[in-house]
Amino acid sequence: METVLSAVASKAVGTIFDSMIGGGKSDQQPQMAAAPVVEKPTEMPTPNDAAVAAARRKSIAGLVARQGRASTILTDQSSGGATLGA
């Protein structure tokens, strides 16, 4: 009687343990997930790109325009943009 109980208990514990860790016997093979579609990486600008050089020239031109005497010319907003004092 004891051997029968121990055999049943052993089988029950084995079945529970297998189901907990996913090791139960199954006729189905695990399905492999499809590989994700990899997009082409975005190309980063380099210091020698034409667009970067154009942006640098535009930035420098803006800095020069905001400096010196040319940046202090006043305009009259009421008369449509006529300059004052010239």
C-alpha positions as a Markdown table, in Angstrom:
| # | Residue | x | y | z |
|---|---|---|---|---|
| 1 | Met | 0.0 | 0.0 | 0.0 |
| 2 | Glu | 2.8 | 2.3 | 0.8 |
| 3 | Thr | 4.5 | 1.8 | -2.5 |
| 4 | Val | 1.3 | 2.5 | -4.3 |
| 5 | Leu | 0.9 | 5.8 | -2.4 |
| 6 | Ser | 4.5 | 6.8 | -2.9 |
| 7 | Ala | 4.2 | 6.1 | -6.7 |
| 8 | Val | 1.0 | 8.1 | -7.0 |
| 9 | Ala | 2.5 | 11.0 | -4.9 |
| 10 | Ser | 5.6 | 10.9 | -7.0 |
| 11 | Lys | 3.6 | 11.0 | -10.2 |
| 12 | Ala | 1.4 | 13.9 | -8.9 |
| 13 | Val | 4.4 | 15.9 | -7.8 |
| 14 | Gly | 6.2 | 15.3 | -11.1 |
| 15 | Thr | 3.1 | 16.4 | -13.1 |
| 16 | Ile | 2.7 | 19.5 | -11.0 |
| 17 | Phe | 6.4 | 20.4 | -11.2 |
| 18 | Asp | 6.4 | 19.8 | -15.0 |
| 19 | Ser | 3.4 | 22.0 | -15.5 |
| 20 | Met | 4.8 | 24.8 | -13.4 |
| 21 | Ile | 8.1 | 25.0 | -15.4 |
| 22 | Gly | 6.5 | 24.4 | -18.7 |
| 23 | Gly | 8.1 | 21.0 | -19.2 |
| 24 | Gly | 4.8 | 19.1 | -19.8 |
| 25 | Lys | 4.8 | 16.7 | -22.8 |
| 26 | Ser | 3.2 | 18.3 | -25.8 |
| 27 | Asp | 2.6 | 17.1 | -29.3 |
| 28 | Gln | 3.0 | 20.6 | -30.7 |
| 29 | Gln | 6.4 | 22.1 | -31.6 |
| 30 | Pro | 7.0 | 25.6 | -30.3 |
| 31 | Gln | 6.3 | 28.2 | -33.0 |
| 32 | Met | 9.2 | 30.4 | -33.9 |
| 33 | Ala | 8.3 | 34.1 | -34.1 |
| 34 | Ala | 8.8 | 35.9 | -37.4 |
| 35 | Ala | 11.9 | 38.0 | -37.5 |
| 36 | Pro | 11.1 | 41.7 | -37.1 |
| 37 | Val | 11.5 | 44.0 | -40.1 |
| 38 | Val | 14.6 | 46.1 | -39.6 |
| 39 | Glu | 14.4 | 49.6 | -41.0 |
| 40 | Lys | 17.4 | 51.3 | -42.6 |
| 41 | Pro | 19.0 | 53.5 | -40.0 |
| 42 | Thr | 18.7 | 57.3 | -40.4 |
| 43 | Glu | 21.9 | 58.7 | -41.8 |
| 44 | Met | 23.4 | 61.3 | -39.5 |
| 45 | Pro | 24.9 | 64.5 | -40.9 |
| 46 | Thr | 28.7 | 64.8 | -40.9 |
| 47 | Pro | 30.6 | 68.1 | -40.6 |
| 48 | Asn | 31.5 | 68.0 | -44.3 |
| 49 | Asp | 28.0 | 67.6 | -45.6 |
| 50 | Ala | 26.8 | 70.4 | -48.0 |
| 51 | Ala | 23.7 | 71.0 | -45.9 |
| 52 | Val | 25.8 | 71.5 | -42.8 |
| 53 | Ala | 28.2 | 73.9 | -44.6 |
| 54 | Ala | 25.2 | 75.9 | -45.9 |
| 55 | Ala | 23.7 | 76.1 | -42.4 |
| 56 | Arg | 27.0 | 77.2 | -41.0 |
| 57 | Arg | 27.3 | 80.0 | -43.7 |
| 58 | Lys | 23.7 | 81.1 | -42.9 |
| 59 | Ser | 24.5 | 81.2 | -39.2 |
| 60 | Ile | 27.6 | 83.3 | -39.7 |
| 61 | Ala | 25.8 | 85.7 | -42.0 |
| 62 | Gly | 23.1 | 86.2 | -39.4 |
| 63 | Leu | 25.8 | 86.9 | -36.7 |
| 64 | Val | 27.5 | 89.4 | -39.0 |
| 65 | Ala | 24.2 | 91.1 | -39.7 |
| 66 | Arg | 23.5 | 91.6 | -36.0 |
| 67 | Gln | 26.8 | 93.3 | -35.3 |
| 68 | Gly | 28.3 | 96.7 | -36.1 |
| 69 | Arg | 26.8 | 99.9 | -37.3 |
| 70 | Ala | 24.5 | 98.3 | -39.9 |
| 71 | Ser | 22.5 | 96.6 | -37.1 |
| 72 | Thr | 21.7 | 100.0 | -35.4 |
| 73 | Ile | 19.8 | 101.7 | -38.2 |
| 74 | Leu | 16.4 | 102.6 | -36.9 |
| 75 | Thr | 13.2 | 102.5 | -38.9 |
| 76 | Asp | 10.0 | 104.4 | -38.5 |
| 77 | Gln | 7.2 | 101.9 | -38.1 |
| 78 | Ser | 4.5 | 104.6 | -38.7 |
| 79 | Ser | 5.8 | 105.7 | -42.1 |
| 80 | Gly | 6.1 | 102.3 | -43.7 |
| 81 | Gly | 9.8 | 101.6 | -42.9 |
| 82 | Ala | 11.5 | 104.8 | -43.7 |
| 83 | Thr | 14.9 | 105.1 | -41.9 |
| 84 | Leu | 15.3 | 107.6 | -39.2 |
| 85 | Gly | 18.3 | 109.9 | -39.2 |
| 86 | Ala | 19.5 | 109.1 | -42.7 |
